Amino acid sequence: VGGRWGSLAVASPVVDLGGGDVRGV
C-alpha cells in the first residue's frame, strides 16, 4: 500500500508514497 508505483510517487504522492522506487515502501 503506497509504494507499488514509486515512479509515480512524484506525480501522484497521494496514491503512492514510495519515493521514486518501483516498489517503495
C-alpha positions as CSV (number, residue, x, y, z in Angstrom):
1,V,0.0,0.0,0.0
2,G,1.6,3.2,-1.1
3,G,4.9,2.3,-2.8
4,R,3.8,-0.1,-5.5
5,W,4.4,2.6,-8.1
6,G,7.3,4.6,-6.6
7,S,7.9,6.0,-10.1
8,L,4.6,7.7,-9.9
9,A,5.2,9.0,-6.4
10,V,6.4,12.3,-7.9
11,A,3.2,12.6,-10.0
12,S,0.8,11.1,-7.5
13,P,2.2,11.4,-4.0
14,V,-1.3,10.8,-2.7
15,V,-1.7,7.4,-4.4
16,D,1.9,6.4,-3.9
17,L,4.3,7.4,-1.2
18,G,7.1,5.1,-2.4
19,G,9.6,7.9,-3.1
20,G,10.7,7.1,-6.6
21,D,11.3,3.3,-6.3
22,V,9.3,0.8,-8.3
23,R,8.2,-0.8,-5.1
24,G,9.0,1.8,-2.5
25,V,7.6,1.1,1.0
